[in-house]
Amino acid sequence: MKLVLAVIQDADAPGLIRYLSENSFDVTKLASTGGFLREGNTTLMIGVEDQRLEQLKTIIGHKCRARTRLVAQSVPVGEPNEGGVPQDPVEVPVGGAVMFVLGVQEFLKV
């Protein structure tokens, strides 16, 4: 058995959770915040039997799409924490999914 921690965009969460539930995957949703953009995202904890792991990875890959976003940037002026001069926004890739697959030594449902 494996535990998959999937970090996904909030926009992708409802559809993915619904699809996983319809296909008999047990999912726990956690609210989380990304470090780069400091925005909310969703972390899913999914317990999965080894023989269904590839199916799960395929589903997540199809349901969580990558997209781009404009992000304001600034050039630092003077000392740290003094702010910066605003520059034109930069397009950065966001979305998709980051998955961590962990081995599970024991699983209990009580």
C-alpha positions, 0 to 999 in steps of 0.5 A, spaced: 500 500 500 502 507 498 500 513 501 500 519 495 500 526 497 498 530 491 499 538 491 494 541 486 491 547 484 484 549 488 481 550 481 482 542 480 480 540 487 472 539 486 472 535 479 478 531 481 475 529 488 469 527 485 472 523 480 476 519 485 470 518 489 466 515 483 472 510 482 473 508 489 479 512 491 478 514 498 481 521 499 482 526 504 482 534 503 487 538 506 487 546 505 495 548 504 499 554 502 504 554 496 511 557 498 512 561 491 506 564 490 503 564 497 497 562 495 492 557 497 492 550 494 489 543 496 493 537 498 490 530 497 492 524 502 490 518 498 491 511 500 492 506 494 493 499 493 500 498 489 496 495 483 492 501 483 497 506 483 499 507 476 491 508 475 491 514 480 497 517 477 494 517 470 487 520 473 491 526 477 495 527 471 489 528 466 485 532 471 490 537 474 492 541 468 498 546 468 496 553 466 500 560 466 499 566 470 501 573 471 505 575 477 507 582 479 515 582 480 519 588 483 526 590 483 529 591 490 531 598 492 536 599 498 535 595 504 532 588 505 524 589 506 524 596 504 520 594 498 521 595 491 520 598 484 514 595 481 516 592 474 512 589 468 508 582 470 511 576 469 508 570 466 509 563 470 507 556 470 502 554 475 498 548 476 499 541 474 500 536 480 506 535 485 505 527 487 509 524 493 508 517 493 510 514 500 510 506 502 505 505 508 507 500 513 500 499 516 493 501 514 488 501 519 480 503 518 477 503 525 
